[in-house]
Amino acid sequence: MRKSGNAKLVAAAMAAAMMLTACGGGGASSETTTAAPAAGGESTTAAPAAGGEGTTAAPAADAGSGNIGRTDIVFAMQGDIVALDPAQQQDTTSSIILKHVYSTLMDTDNDGNLVGDLAESYEINEDGTAFTYKLREDAVFADGTPVTAQDVKFTYDRAKDMPKTKSNTSKIQEVVVDNDHQVTIKLVEPYAPFATIVTSSNLSILSEAAVTAAGDAYGDVDNILGSGPFVVKEWVPNDHYVIERNENYWDEMPVTTSITCRVIPEGSARTIALEAGEVDLVWNVDPTDCANVEANPDVLLLSQPSSSIEYLGMNVTKEVFADQRVRQAINYALDKQAFVDTIIEGRGTIANSYINSAIPGWTDEVEAYPYDPEKAKELLAEAGYPDGFSCKIYVNGDVRTRSAQMIQAQLAEVGITVDISTYEWGALLDSLNAGEHEMFILGWSNSSFDADSSTYQLFHSTNHGATGNRAFMTDEKVDQLISDAAQETDNAKRMELYKELQFYLHDFSPWCPLYYRDDNVGVRADLKGFELHKGANHYLGNLYYEN
């Protein structure tokens, strides 16, 4: 994201040390997970834009040339943020603002490499149960107070008691303050993914003094304090928010002076706003609008394979969906290629598994369920539903509403009647967290590029509801495979465990994986300084126009 060249060099050395000591290391509105190495090793080169060659950035210029003009930037998102308190959220939309306002111990650069943020270096002990972080001594919060090891301890201790962060902190035994600028995080067992978990936006480092003073009001616009490059100035829920440059920022000062996010739920309206110059950037261009952006010389479409998966989830605690045959029948009843061709207009691929194809540990040996309505009817009859049944599906947004309508039509062919309930993003998550649903459509973006982040939160029995397991599944073998893989220090053996897990989930079928989509960002053609982040954690602090 915003790291200097020196930070990258330090991070490369740290990554090498980690490999030696730990051996195995580490949309539409969607959920997110921890951030670390990125889109699996794939190139971030964008799809060709408007007849030109692919690019990963808006046209660049020398920001130090004195030719900088407008630096107040407006961008559009589909949904609004959920919370300004990092520990109260676990979604991609919220993480965008948090990554600009707060800092984490570690971060990832645009190529997905693990780099230092508040930590300038770290060490792992021999058995992989303790991570010691040396903090930068010049790091300060936006009010000028130093960031200390005690703030790190406070943040992680607090996160252990929060529903949306407990999966990231469940392996922590104790956080020890070694001195003002060194902290050691002790784990209950070896846990390879922890190296990347600390990059998660919901583990952003808080000021103990600020949180204590604010009490329950922490997270209000007037009661937040981060150490990132921007500060929050305004938030009007479901309309817009504004962040401005933090003049006390301790790292490379942003070029951009202010960033306004407009919440525009309709995809076509976001594209129209971009083409009209009302916004400078659209974070998530709907696939149905991509061709229009490519054809317009005033704007550019920047695309790359994402690290996310789009899926239809089923609540296995509900009577009908408790039967594995019903869940498998739904997988057979849906034509996944039709979703790729129609919903995302070919800008992605069929999801064959529960892990994105860009994530190390994904296997192509698992085959997506073929489209076979007759097999679906056979399984429904075996399960006691020869005439089908009725159920509800919960969704949000234009794209997922269209997907729900396609699901509704295809399941009707096998006798299943589907009622579609559409929600605002935050309300949808609240309903899913409470377990009210039968079926739902969500995406999961793994910007850590560790397979644990595509499995533990989503399928382990300890993570029902807000933590990520919205299928509410409980299965001893799944739990054991996830745990074994996380503790395995031999990387080859670890990948084999994830392969076994994918085959097992494929048979268990708590989801119907739909597709792996592309990330599509639209920008004004003369906007400078934008670069795609491989894990879609794009940094907006270097955007500007020339005079």
C-alpha positions in Angstrom: 0.0 0.0 0.0 1.8 3.1 1.3 5.2 1.6 2.2 8.5 3.1 1.2 11.2 1.1 -0.6 13.2 0.7 2.6 10.2 -0.9 4.3 9.9 -3.4 1.5 13.6 -4.3 1.8 13.2 -4.8 5.6 10.1 -6.9 5.0 11.8 -9.1 2.5 14.5 -9.8 5.1 11.8 -10.5 7.7 9.9 -12.8 5.3 13.1 -14.8 4.7 13.7 -15.1 8.4 10.2 -16.3 8.9 10.6 -19.0 6.3 13.7 -20.2 8.1 12.2 -20.2 11.6 8.5 -21.1 11.0 8.6 -23.1 7.8 5.3 -22.5 6.2 4.5 -19.0 7.3 1.9 -17.5 7.5 -16.4 -6.8 -3.8 -19.8 -6.0 -4.5 -19.8 -5.6 -0.8 -18.3 -8.6 0.7 -16.6 -9.9 3.7 -12.9 -9.8 4.2 -10.3 -11.6 6.0 -6.8 -11.0 7.2 -4.4 -9.3 4.8 -1.0 -10.6 3.8 0.7 -12.1 0.7 -1.8 -11.5 -2.1 -3.7 -12.9 -5.1 -1.8 -16.1 -5.0 1.2 -15.5 -7.2 -0.8 -14.4 -10.1 0.1 -11.3 -12.1 -1.7 -8.1 -11.1 -1.6 -6.8 -14.7 -5.0 -5.4 -15.6 -7.3 -6.4 -18.4 -6.8 -4.2 -21.5 -8.6 -0.9 -21.2 -10.4 0.8 -24.1 -8.3 -0.8 -26.8 -5.0 -0.3 -25.1 -2.6 -2.6 -23.2 -3.3 -3.8 -19.7 -2.1 -1.6 -16.8 -2.0 -1.8 -13.0 -2.3 1.9 -12.4 -3.8 5.1 -13.6 -1.4 7.2 -15.6 1.5 8.2 -13.4 3.3 11.5 -13.0 6.1 12.7 -10.8 4.3 13.8 -7.6 7.4 15.8 -6.7 7.5 17.8 -9.9 5.4 20.7 -8.5 2.7 20.0 -11.1 0.1 18.8 -8.7 -3.3 20.3 -9.0 -6.5 19.0 -7.4 -5.9 16.6 -4.5 -9.4 16.3 -3.0 -10.7 13.0 -4.3 -14.2 11.5 -4.5 -14.8 7.8 -5.0 -17.9 5.7 -5.0 -18.7 2.4 -3.3 -21.7 0.1 -3.4 -22.3 -0.1 0.4 -21.6 1.8 3.5 -19.2 1.0 6.3 -20.4 -1.0 9.3 -18.2 0.6 12.0 -15.3 2.9 12.7 -14.2 0.8 15.6 -12.0 -1.8 13.9 -13.0 -4.6 16.3 -16.7 -4.1 15.4 -16.3 -5.0 11.7 -15.2 -7.8 9.5 -16.2 -6.6 6.0 -14.3 -5.3 3.0 -16.3 -2.1 2.8 -15.3 -1.0 6.3 -11.8 -2.2 6.0 -11.2 0.4 3.2 -11.6 3.4 5.5 -9.9 1.6 8.4 -6.8 0.9 6.4 -6.5 4.6 5.7 -7.2 5.8 9.3 -5.4 3.2 11.4 -2.2 1.2 11.3 -1.5 -2.4 11.9 1.6 -4.2 13.1 2.3 -5.5 9.6 0.8 -4.7 6.2 1.1 -5.8 2.6 2.4 -3.9 -0.4 0.7 -3.8 -3.8 2.4 -7.0 -4.8 1.1 -8.8 -1.8 4.5 -8.9 0.1 4.4 -8.8 3.9 5.9 -5.5 5.0 6.3 -3.6 8.2 3.8 -1.0 9.3 4.0 -0.1 13.0 6.5 -3.0 13.4 9.8 -2.4 11.8 10.8 -6.0 12.3 9.7 -9.2 14.1 11.0 -12.6 15.2 9.4 -16.0 15.7 10.7 -18.4 18.3 11.9 -21.9 17.4 8.6 -23.7 18.0 6.5 -21.0 16.4 4.5 -20.1 19.5 5.8 -16.6 20.1 6.0 -13.5 17.8 8.1 -10.6 19.0 7.6 -7.2 17.3 9.9 -4.3 17.4 7.9 -1.1 17.0 8.9 2.0 15.1 9.9 4.7 17.7 8.6 7.5 15.5 5.0 6.2 15.2 2.4 8.5 16.7 -1.4 8.7 16.8 -3.2 11.5 15.0 -3.1 13.6 18.2 0.7 13.3 18.4 0.9 10.8 21.3 3.3 7.9 20.8 2.2 4.5 19.7 3.5 2.1 22.4 3.7 -1.6 23.1 1.1 -1.1 25.8 -1.4 0.1 23.0 -0.7 -3.1 21.1 -1.3 -5.2 24.2 -4.5 -3.3 24.9 -5.8 -3.7 21.3 -5.2 -7.5 21.2 -6.5 -8.1 24.7 -9.7 -6.2 23.8 -10.1 -8.0 20.5 -10.1 -11.4 22.3 -13.5 -10.4 23.8 -15.1 -9.1 20.6 -17.3 -11.4 18.4 -15.9 -10.2 15.1 -12.2 -10.5 16.1 -12.2 -13.6 18.2 -11.3 -15.9 15.3 -8.1 -13.8 14.7 -7.2 -13.8 18.4 -8.3 -17.3 19.5 -4.7 -18.7 19.4 -3.3 -15.9 21.6 -2.4 -17.0 25.1 -0.8 -13.7 26.3 0.5 -10.4 25.1 3.6 -9.3 26.9 5.0 -5.7 26.9 8.8 -6.1 26.7 9.5 -2.4 26.7 7.8 0.7 25.2 8.7 -0.4 21.7 8.7 -4.1 21.8 5.9 -6.6 22.4 5.7 -10.4 22.3 2.5 -12.2 21.4 2.5 -15.7 22.9 0.3 -18.4 21.3 -1.3 -21.4 22.8 0.1 -23.6 20.0 2.1 -23.2 16.8 -0.1 -21.3 14.3 1.5 -20.6 10.9 -1.2 -18.1 9.7 -0.5 -15.7 12.6 2.2 -14.0 10.6 -0.4 -12.6 8.3 -3.3 -12.3 10.7 -1.7 -9.2 12.3 -2.4 -7.3 9.0 -6.1 -7.6 9.5 -7.9 -4.2 9.6 -9.9 -5.4 12.6 -6.6 -5.7 14.5 -5.7 -2.1 13.8 -3.8 -0.7 16.8 -5.9 1.5 19.1 -4.9 4.2 21.6 -5.6 2.7 25.0 -6.1 6.3 26.4 -8.6 7.3 23.7 -10.7 4.1 24.0 -10.7 4.3 27.8 -11.7 7.9 27.7 -14.5 7.4 25.2 -15.9 4.3 26.7 -19.0 3.0 24.9 -18.8 6.1 22.6 -15.6 4.9 21.0 -16.3 4.5 17.3 -18.4 7.7 17.0 -16.9 10.1 14.5 -15.8 12.4 17.3 -14.4 9.5 19.4 -11.8 7.6 17.2 -8.1 7.9 17.1 -5.8 6.1 14.7 -2.2 6.4 13.6 -2.8 6.1 9.9 -2.3 8.6 7.1 -5.9 10.0 7.3 -8.4 11.1 10.0 -12.2 10.9 9.8 -14.0 14.2 9.5 -17.5 13.2 8.7 -19.8 10.1 8.3 -23.4 10.3 7.2 -24.5 6.7 7.3 -25.7 5.3 3.9 -24.7 8.5 2.2 -21.0 9.5 2.5 -18.0 9.8 4.6 -15.0 12.2 4.5 -11.4 11.6 5.6 -8.6 14.2 5.5 -4.9 14.0 5.6 -3.3 13.4 9.0 -0.8 16.1 9.3 0.9 14.2 12.2 1.4 11.1 10.1 4.7 9.5 10.9 5.4 7.7 7.5 5.3 9.0 3.9 2.8 11.9 3.8 -0.1 11.3 1.5 -0.4 13.4 -1.7 -4.2 13.4 -1.5 -5.5 16.0 1.0 -9.1 14.7 1.4 -11.1 11.6 0.3 -14.9 11.5 0.1 -16.7 8.3 -0.3 -20.1 8.4 -1.8 -22.4 5.4 -1.2 -24.1 4.6 -4.5 -25.8 1.2 -4.3 -26.8 1.0 -8.0 -24.0 -0.1 -10.2 -25.1 1.8 -13.3 -25.4 5.0 -11.2 -21.8 4.6 -10.0 -20.6 4.2 -13.6 -22.7 7.2 -14.8 -21.2 9.3 -11.9 -17.7 8.3 -13.0 -18.3 9.1 -16.7 -19.8 12.4 -15.8 -16.8 13.4 -13.6 -18.9 13.5 -10.4 -16.6 10.9 -8.9 -12.9 10.3 -9.6 -12.9 6.5 -9.0 -15.4 3.7 -8.7 -14.1 1.0 -6.3 -16.3 -1.8 -7.7 -17.5 -1.4 -11.3 -20.4 -3.9 -11.9 -19.5 -6.4 -14.6 -22.4 -5.3 -16.6 -20.9 -1.8 -16.8 -17.3 -2.8 -17.6 -17.7 -2.7 -21.4 -19.1 0.9 -21.2 -16.2 2.0 -19.1 -13.7 0.4 -21.6 -15.4 2.1 -24.5 -15.2 5.6 -23.0 -11.9 7.4 -23.6 -12.5 9.7 -20.6 -12.2 6.8 -18.1 -10.2 3.6 -17.6 -11.1 0.2 -16.4 -8.4 -1.5 -14.3 -8.9 -5.2 -13.7 -7.2 -8.1 -12.1 -8.1 -11.6 -10.9 -9.5 -11.3 -7.4 -8.8 -13.4 -4.3 -12.5 -13.7 -3.5 -15.2 -16.3 -3.9 -18.9 -15.6 -4.6 -21.1 -18.3 -3.1 -24.7 -19.3 -2.2 -24.6 -20.3 1.5 -27.1 -22.6 3.3 -27.8 -22.6 7.0 -27.3 -26.2 7.9 -29.2 -25.8 11.2 -32.5 -25.2 9.4 -34.6 -28.4 9.0 -34.5 -28.7 5.2 -30.9 -27.7 4.9 -29.7 -30.1 7.6 -30.0 -32.9 5.0 -26.8 -33.2 3.0 -28.7 -34.5 0.1 -30.7 -31.3 -0.2 -27.5 -29.2 -0.1 -26.0 -31.4 -2.8 -29.2 -31.2 -4.9 -29.0 -27.4 -4.9 -25.4 -27.7 -6.1 -26.6 -29.9 -9.0 -29.5 -27.6 -9.8 -27.5 -24.5 -10.4 -25.8 -23.8 -13.7 -22.6 -22.1 -12.5 -21.4 -21.2 -16.1 -24.6 -19.3 -16.5 -23.7 -17.1 -13.6 -20.2 -16.5 -15.0 -21.7 -15.7 -18.5 -24.6 -13.6 -17.3 -24.0 -12.1 -13.9 -20.4 -11.2 -14.3 -20.4 -11.3 -18.2 -17.4 -13.6 -18.4 -15.2 -11.6 -16.1 -14.3 -14.5 -13.9 -14.4 -18.3 -13.7 -16.5 -21.0 -12.2 -15.6 -21.7 -8.6 -14.7 -25.4 -8.3 -13.9 -25.3 -4.6 -14.3 -23.4 -1.3 -10.9 -21.6 -1.7 -10.1 -19.1 -4.5 -7.8 -20.5 -7.2 -5.3 -17.7 -6.4 -4.7 -19.0 -2.8 -1.9 -21.4 -2.1 -3.5 -24.6 -1.1 -6.3 -24.5 -3.7 -6.6 -27.6 -5.8 -7.9 -28.1 -9.3 -8.6 -31.8 -8.4 -11.9 -30.9 -6.9 -14.5 -30.7 -9.7 -17.4 -28.3 -9.5 -20.8 -29.9 -9.4 -22.0 -30.3 -12.9 -25.4 -28.8 -13.9 -27.7 -31.8 -13.6 -31.3 -31.0 -12.7 -32.4 -34.6 -12.9 -29.8 -35.6 -10.3 -31.0 -32.7 -8.2 -34.6 -34.1 -8.4 -33.4 -37.5 -7.5 -31.6 -36.4 -4.4 -34.6 -34.2 -3.3 -36.9 -37.2 -3.6 -34.5 -39.4 -1.5 -34.4 -36.6 1.1 -38.3 -36.7 1.3 -39.0 -33.7 -0.9 -40.2 -35.2 -4.2 -42.3 -32.1 -4.8 -39.7 -29.7 -3.6 -40.1 -27.1 -0.8 -40.2 -23.3 -0.2 -37.4 -21.3 1.4 -36.0 -17.7 1.6 -32.7 -16.3 0.4 -31.2 -13.1 1.9 -29.1 -10.8 -0.3 -28.0 -7.2 -0.8 -27.1 -5.1 -3.8 -27.9 -5.1 -7.5 -25.5 -7.9 -8.6 -26.5 -10.3 -5.9 -30.2 -9.6 -6.4 -29.7 -10.6 -10.0 -27.9 -13.7 -8.9 -30.8 -14.5 -6.5 -33.3 -14.1 -9.3 -31.3 -16.6 -11.4 -31.1 -19.0 -8.4 -34.9 -18.6 -8.0 -35.5 -19.5 -11.6 -33.1 -22.5 -11.7 -34.3 -24.0 -8.4 -37.9 -23.6 -9.6 -37.1 -26.1 -12.3 -36.5 -28.8 -9.6 -39.5 -27.8 -7.5 -37.9 -25.4 -5.0 -39.7 -22.1 -4.5 -37.4 -19.3 -3.4 -38.6 -16.0 -1.9 -36.0 -13.2 -2.2 -35.4 -10.8 0.8 -33.2 -7.8 0.0 -31.4 -5.9 2.7 -29.0 -3.0 3.2 -25.5 -4.3 3.8 -25.3 -3.8 7.6 -28.8 -5.1 8.1 -28.0 -8.2 6.0 -25.0 -9.0 8.2 -27.0 -8.5 11.4 -29.6 -11.0 10.1 -27.1 -13.6 9.0 -25.1 -13.2 12.3 -28.3 -14.0 14.2 -28.9 -17.1 12.1 -32.3 -16.1 10.9 -31.6 -17.1 7.3 -32.1 -20.3 5.3 -30.0 -19.3 2.2 -27.9 -16.3 1.5 -25.4 -14.9 -1.1 -22.1 -13.4 0.0 -18.5 -13.1 -1.1 -15.4 -13.8 0.9 -12.2 -11.9 0.0 -8.9 -13.5 1.2 -6.3 -10.8 1.0 -3.9 -12.8 3.3 -3.4 -15.5 0.7 -3.2 -18.0 3.5 -5.7 -20.9 3.1 -6.5 -20.7 6.8 -8.2 -17.4 6.1 -10.5 -19.1 3.6 -11.4 -21.9 6.0 -11.1 -21.3 9.8 -13.4 -18.3 10.0 -15.9 -19.7 7.5 -16.3 -23.4 8.6 -14.9 -24.0 12.1 -17.5 -24.7 14.7 -16.2 -22.0 17.1 -17.0 -19.3 14.5 -20.7 -19.4 14.1 -22.4 -16.2 13.1 -20.6 -12.9 13.3 -17.1 -14.5 13.2 -17.8 -15.9 9.7 -19.4 -19.3 9.8 -22.8 -18.2 8.5 -23.6 -21.8 7.4 -23.6 -22.5 11.2 -21.9 -25.8 10.4 -20.4 -28.0 13.1 -18.3 -31.0 12.0 -15.5 -32.7 13.9 -13.5 -33.7 10.9 -13.6 -30.2 9.4 -12.5 -28.7 12.7 -9.7 -31.2 13.0 -8.4 -30.7 9.4 -8.5 -26.9 9.9 -6.6 -27.2 13.2 -4.0 -29.7 11.8 -3.3 -27.5 8.7 -2.8 -24.4 10.8 -0.3 -26.1 13.1 1.6 -27.9 10.4 5.1 -26.4 9.8 5.9 -28.5 6.7 4.3 -26.5 3.9 3.9 -29.4 1.5 2.0 -31.4 4.2 0.0 -28.3 5.0 -1.2 -28.0 1.4 -2.2 -31.6 1.4 -4.4 -31.1 4.4 -6.1 -28.2 2.7 -6.7 -30.4 -0.3 -8.3 -33.1 1.9 -10.4 -30.4 3.5 -11.7 -29.1 0.1 -12.8 -32.6 -1.0 -14.6 -33.0 2.3 -16.4 -29.7 2.1 -17.3 -30.4 -1.5 -19.2 -33.5 -0.3 -20.6 -31.8 2.8 -21.8 -28.9 0.7 -22.6 -26.1 3.1 -22.3 -23.8 0.2 -22.8 -23.8 -3.5 -19.5 -22.0 -4.7 -20.5 -19.9 -7.7 -17.5 -18.1 -9.2 -14.2 -16.4 -8.8 -14.7 -12.9 -10.1 -12.3 -10.2 -11.3 -11.7 -7.0 -9.4 -12.8 -4.1 -11.6 -11.9 -0.5 -10.6 -12.9 2.5 -12.7 -10.9 5.7 -12.7 -10.9 9.0 -14.6 -8.3 8.8 -17.4 -6.4 11.8 -16.2 -6.3 10.7 -12.5 -2.7 10.2 -11.3 -1.2 7.9 -8.7 -3.6 5.0 -8.4 -2.3 1.5 -8.3 -4.1 -1.8 -7.9 -3.4 -3.7 -4.7 -3.2 -7.5 -5.4 -5.5 -8.2 -2.5 -7.8 -5.3 -3.4 -6.7 -3.2 -0.4 -6.1 -0.3 -2.8 -4.5 2.8 -1.2 -6.0 6.2 -2.2 -3.5 8.5 -0.5 -1.4 9.2 -3.6 -4.2 10.3 -6.0 -4.1 13.8 -7.7 -4.7 15.6 -10.9 -2.0 17.7 -12.7 -2.4 21.4 -13.1 
